[in-house]
Amino acid sequence: MPRAFDPPAGFLVTANNRVVADDHPDYLCTDCHPPYRAKRIAERLAELPAATVADMASVHADTQSFTAREFVAHAAVMAAQR
């Protein structure tokens, strides 16, 4: 099974996303969510030198959409090309 011990980032993140490649020999699940939420959580945690309870509550309450940020960035490039 996939595992990590003392990861370099200092934390592990999962958010119902696929944690291994599709060709991994262990069956984990077939219904995984895209990695956007896990990426956002990792981004938030990386900003915290020492997380507090309030920091973690803020991470759980976060409504920033990684997908929306990507969409806006691509839309801005397309608008600039017009």
LUMMIVEX-601548 format. One record per residue (C-alpha): residue number from 0; residue in one letter; x, y, z. Coordinates in nm, 2 decimals. Layout:
N
  seq  type       X       Y       Z
  NUM     a       X       Y       Z
...
***
This chain:
82
  seq  type       X       Y       Z
    0     m    0.00    0.00    0.00
    1     p    0.12    0.35   -0.06
    2     r    0.29    0.51    0.24
    3     a    0.52    0.78    0.35
    4     f    0.74    0.83    0.65
    5     d    0.85    1.17    0.76
    6     p    0.77    1.34    0.42
    7     p    1.00    1.63    0.32
    8     a    0.71    1.88    0.32
    9     g    0.63    1.78    0.68
   10     f    0.27    1.68    0.61
   11     l    0.06    1.46    0.39
   12     v   -0.26    1.56    0.21
   13     t   -0.55    1.36    0.08
   14     a   -0.89    1.49   -0.02
   15     n   -1.06    1.19   -0.18
   16     n   -0.80    1.23   -0.46
   17     r   -0.61    0.95   -0.63
   18     v   -0.29    0.91   -0.43
   19     v   -0.11    0.67   -0.66
   20     a   -0.09    0.63   -1.04
   21     d   -0.35    0.43   -1.22
   22     d   -0.09    0.15   -1.28
   23     h   -0.01    0.11   -0.91
   24     p   -0.03   -0.26   -0.83
   25     d   -0.26   -0.22   -0.53
   26     y   -0.63   -0.15   -0.59
   27     l   -0.73    0.15   -0.38
   28     c   -1.06    0.28   -0.54
   29     t   -1.22    0.36   -0.87
   30     d   -1.40    0.68   -0.77
   31     c   -1.15    0.95   -0.70
   32     h   -1.19    1.32   -0.71
   33     p   -0.96    1.54   -0.92
   34     p   -0.65    1.66   -0.74
   35     y   -0.75    2.03   -0.71
   36     r   -0.87    2.03   -0.35
   37     a   -0.57    1.83   -0.23
   38     k   -0.34    2.08   -0.42
   39     r   -0.52    2.37   -0.25
   40     i   -0.48    2.22    0.10
   41     a   -0.11    2.15    0.03
   42     e   -0.07    2.51   -0.08
   43     r   -0.23    2.64    0.24
   44     l   -0.03    2.41    0.46
   45     a    0.30    2.50    0.30
   46     e    0.23    2.86    0.39
   47     l    0.21    2.77    0.76
   48     p    0.54    2.75    0.96
   49     a    0.36    2.61    1.26
   50     a   -0.01    2.54    1.22
   51     t   -0.24    2.64    1.50
   52     v   -0.60    2.53    1.57
   53     a   -0.72    2.85    1.41
   54     d   -0.50    2.79    1.10
   55     m   -0.65    2.44    1.06
   56     a   -1.00    2.57    1.10
   57     s   -0.92    2.82    0.82
   58     v   -0.79    2.55    0.60
   59     h   -1.11    2.35    0.65
   60     a   -1.32    2.65    0.58
   61     d   -1.13    2.76    0.27
   62     t   -1.35    2.83   -0.03
   63     q   -1.08    2.93   -0.28
   64     s   -1.12    2.73   -0.60
   65     f   -0.80    2.61   -0.76
   66     t   -1.00    2.52   -1.07
   67     a   -1.14    2.87   -1.09
   68     r   -0.79    3.02   -1.06
   69     e   -0.68    2.81   -1.35
   70     f   -0.98    2.90   -1.56
   71     v   -0.94    3.27   -1.49
   72     a   -0.57    3.25   -1.59
   73     h   -0.65    3.07   -1.91
   74     a   -0.93    3.31   -1.99
   75     a   -0.69    3.61   -1.93
   76     v   -0.44    3.46   -2.18
   77     m   -0.72    3.40   -2.44
   78     a   -0.85    3.76   -2.39
   79     a   -0.50    3.90   -2.43
   80     q   -0.47    3.72   -2.76
   81     r   -0.78    3.88   -2.91
***
